Amino acid sequence: MLKNPYRLSDLLMTITVWFSAALVVGAFFWLLSDLALHGIAKLNWSCLVSAPENAGRDGGIGPILVSTLLILGVALLMTIPLGLGTAVYLSEYSSGALARSIRMSLDVLAGVPSIVFGLFGNALFCIWLGLGFSILSGGLTLACMMLPIFIRSTEAGLTAVATEWRHGAAALGLTQAAALWHVLLPAAAPAITAGLMLSIGRALAETAALIFTSGYVDRMPDSLSDSGRALSVHIYDLSMNVTGGDQSAYGAALVLIVLLVVINNVAASLADRFLSQRITTS
Amino acid sequence: MLARVTGGIALAVAVLLGLVLMLLVRESWPVLVGGGWTRFFVGDGWFPSSGQFNLLAMLWATLAASLGALLIAVPLGVLSAVFSRFYSPGWLIMPLRRVMVLLAGIPSVVYGLWGLTVLVPLIAGWEPPGASLLSAILILALMILPTIALTSEAALAAVATSNLQGAAALGLSRKGIVLGVALPAARVGILSGALLATMRTLGETMAVLMVAGNVVQTPASLFDPVRVLTANIALEMPYATGDHRAALFASGVLLMLIVTVLAWLAGCVGARSNA
């Protein structure tokens, strides 16, 4: 028998790979356990509904949750119709100059740092349009950030629908609008849902774009033109600007992560059910 | 009818996207015209109140933090992808991927919070002040690791099984298969994942702002506190006016240019893999 000349280096490789994986898992276990332990220590039901006191060291995050959801709502109200319309246009109608320029600017904007969107939102919404530091400004800025992600994944989903389906719908005498509503959108549902989830995730996680657009005010907002503090901005403010705010920041961080996971799952299952029902009954 | 409606919406979105680019340039115009773009790269340093807008120190800090994070995260990310494709026991693969997906979705401000409360004190105990280039590198590396691991794993999964079986049939060891066949075949996917991660490190604001110490200086050692371009915008925007504000917008444009070049490179890499 020949002695296997590779045995030692094989062993080294195996050790390296296992060691790297263990290092990565260990680091993240450290991070997640810190988040969970510090976070749970701070959390209870009343803290979800009560107002922050003492600059956030005590009290809850009620108004902040409301502001966060309002900002997200504004952003989604803008993103979904605009995004769906643009994606349909890009995939169904055009290979012209408009579509090319939209695609190019989407590609550029998808990678633009969020702080740059913050600058833009501050200049356009807060100052030019006179909305000031408000939930509306913040939501609209986030919508600009979400549009590239949402349009691209929706367009990819629509493009992936087989041409036969379009021909079949046309042969059945469906108008283009009916074909879109009853065939194409349901068929592209998984991609649309995925794009929506990615966009919501990015919006909820966003901090830098909101500091100069929706602001820091931690009172309960009276209207959309009030300034409102998003959860991520709250975490930032507590950990950087408030001495002794770390524990509350961990609590808020845990709430934010749970919110992200829950919203993603709910959005996925809702969209799946809604759209799959339509395609089977129509 | 539908074409007209969606065309109208698409036009509105195009105008909106155009506005982003136009406004950034317009807002930075005074300082670009007033002193020429060279004033961002020459001069004594960043002293906005006396009209000195030298961004170089912060640009170096940005590049150093990104490069350091990539040097740590790319090997570890690729190796953990290799682990879950080729070395891991079967029951471990799905939980590992779930955790990676969860981690990829954790907001950067949460990474910053953890860095500030756990990592910075640790480094401070070793070599004060703690808030430093090193902590920025470590936090950024942690942030992009899940992305790199997931994209590398997808790239490795796309390698044709027949290639791997062929390599095994030729008598290659597991190491030989990984290094000789799988990784070379997946290199384009791994590279474009790394480019995406680079874009994220360059554009990251909160996590770096929270752990890097934010002193404007060219980093001379890993333990120096530094300020990156994005953090500078976040820190000074609240009180900046006039030329100072315009200079911040100009640094935003600079960031956008760097990221656009990277996105274009990633596009080229992707196009080559399809060809």
Interface residues (C-beta under 8 A of the other chain):
Chain A: N4 Y6 S9 D10 M13 T14 T16 V17 W18 S20 A21 L23 V24 V25 A27 F28 W30 L31 L32 D34 L35 P81 L82 G83 G85 T86 V88 Y89 L90 E92 Y93 S94 L98 A99 S101 I102 S105 L106 D107 V108 L109 A110 G111 V112 P113 S114 I115 V116 F117 G118 L119 F120 N122 A123 L124 W128 C144 L147 I151 T175 Q176 A177 L180 G201 L204 A205 E206 T207 A208 I211 F212 S232 I235 Y236 S239 M240 D246 A249 Y250 A253 L256 I257 L260 V261 N264
Chain B: M1 L2 A3 V5 T6 G7 G8 I9 A10 L11 A12 V13 A14 L16 L17 G18 L19 V20 L21 L23 L24 E27 P75 L76 G77 L79 S80 V82 F83 S84 F86 Y87 S88 L96 V99 L102 L103 G105 I106 P107 S108 V109 V110 Y111 G112 L113 W114 L116 T117 V118 L142 L145 A149 S173 R174 K175 G176 V178 L179 M199 L202 G203 E204 T205 M206 L209 M210 T230 I233 A234 M237 P238 L248 F249 G252 L255 M256 V259 T260 L262 A263 G267
